């Protein structure tokens, strides 16, 4: 169970609103408070019926947690276990500096903070820089999403069975780590613990590289004009689907994981160059081995992910 | 309507068996004869109930068409319009030489032959080389498929709404072209006429390049080990789905469209290099323009394909 008297979700878009829905669906009984930037988004989030309170003020949301009196103040208990106040930053990476600054200003000493950012080393460094020592920060990357956005697309089952990487630092309080794991575990995620830099290298390969590839595949296909798309079919549809993602969000993701992304794109160029050389040589044996190796790795992963 | 007394389908795998099902579903009343290589596949095709006859012998299938007497022999009528015998080669590209040779041996003078091969210039050249002048050949590429294979995966709705490229040569008999178009039109396909070489350049971009990219993306992601796949999620799943396709079939496709594939892979390498340079420069404006341009092209295509 999740031993927290309040979960404050900063950002009530798809992920934040889905998290609130999922927590309620799984029986979480503490307070859920949402912080949004726009009144319209807050109204949409309110209509979901899973938030106890919604506000545009981070300070107000954090105060609320200290003052409800439900389960004690938490200050005497002092641990993340009993009745902690958990804050989840579910906003685009570009807003993290501003949000962490506001959290630092409104801080309650039992605060445990986590996030949903797609890169972790830069987020953890920002938390280290901006949050006082009294706040325990544990980075998270719940790997769930959708092309749809906003609270109207919220789905309480969004996290079910998906991987969530939790990235504690070497000196992060163990109880804070357990609390954050309990949060994602409660909504059905498969937990993986990694160091921030290791996470960033891994997602550069499995998430950021596919995105860059999908985007540049659309570019390569249409470089001499879009008429060829008249004969495009399901293969093109699948491989380029994620190129429809939000450009602003992806600029942030690529920029905050710059070196690992550059490295992974370099790997992809090397592999395509290998494919091209095999084609130029007309080496059908080598070509078949490439195709078989990729099929085996892909089928193996697919099988493993379906067994989970 | 399809004015043919018989449709002989050589190859009773997914495409061939789905075509037979679709023709029956759309009310085609002529004979449908299937030619397969293995008794097991023929038994599976027979269980579908849409073939009048199934045989391992191409000669027998072609004879059957000339001798049924349904709607006359066709020889006096002499056109592809009235009661032609239409042959559809629905086998892997690697078998085409053998199949065309057998068709030439068992030829009926009113035969119109088409195929479902994914490349067209080499297939049209092979038809020119192997088929006598009395047989009219019109290349087709119905762009429908599935990762599943064999007659047990057959689906009468497989072709519905999908593009089909028909590639007549400059001197192809117009009535033969119309007959082949009537075939694919009847099963719901959206017809596009192109020259064989133009088709090959287009599919090198929209179909063969995505396949090569999906395969080499799996390779690039796993080049230092497969553990990173533990954190792979839907983005990786979508972009690499087609890497599970049959390696043998794809070796044939790549080999028969070699130059256009090499050219399109070169374009992809150039585009990834452009992405990498933008990342190295840290030019977030240029990065955003790349992402926005790709999103616009992708969303535009998706919208257009849904309106059809």
Interface residues (C-beta under 8 A of the other chain):
Chain A: X143 X144 X145 X162 X163 X165 X192 X194 X199 X201 X202 X203 X205 X206 X207 X209 X210 X211 X212 X213 X214 X215 X216 X217 X218 X219 X220 X221 X222 X223 X226 X228 X229 X230 X231 X232 X233 X234 X235 X236 X237 X238 X239 X240 X241 X242 X243 X244 X245 X247 X248 X250 X251 X254 X255 X258 X261 X262 X264 X265 X266 X267 X268 X269 X270 X271 X272 X273 X274 X275 X276 X279 X280 X282 X284 X287 X288 X290 X291 X292 X293 X294 X295 X297 X298 X299 X300 X301 X302 X304 X305
Chain B: X143 X144 X145 X162 X163 X165 X192 X194 X199 X201 X202 X203 X205 X206 X207 X209 X210 X211 X212 X213 X214 X215 X216 X217 X218 X219 X220 X221 X222 X223 X226 X228 X229 X230 X231 X232 X233 X234 X235 X236 X237 X238 X239 X240 X241 X242 X243 X244 X245 X247 X248 X250 X251 X254 X255 X258 X261 X262 X264 X265 X266 X267 X268 X269 X270 X271 X272 X273 X274 X275 X276 X279 X280 X282 X284 X287 X288 X290 X291 X292 X293 X294 X295 X297 X298 X299 X300 X301 X302 X304 X305
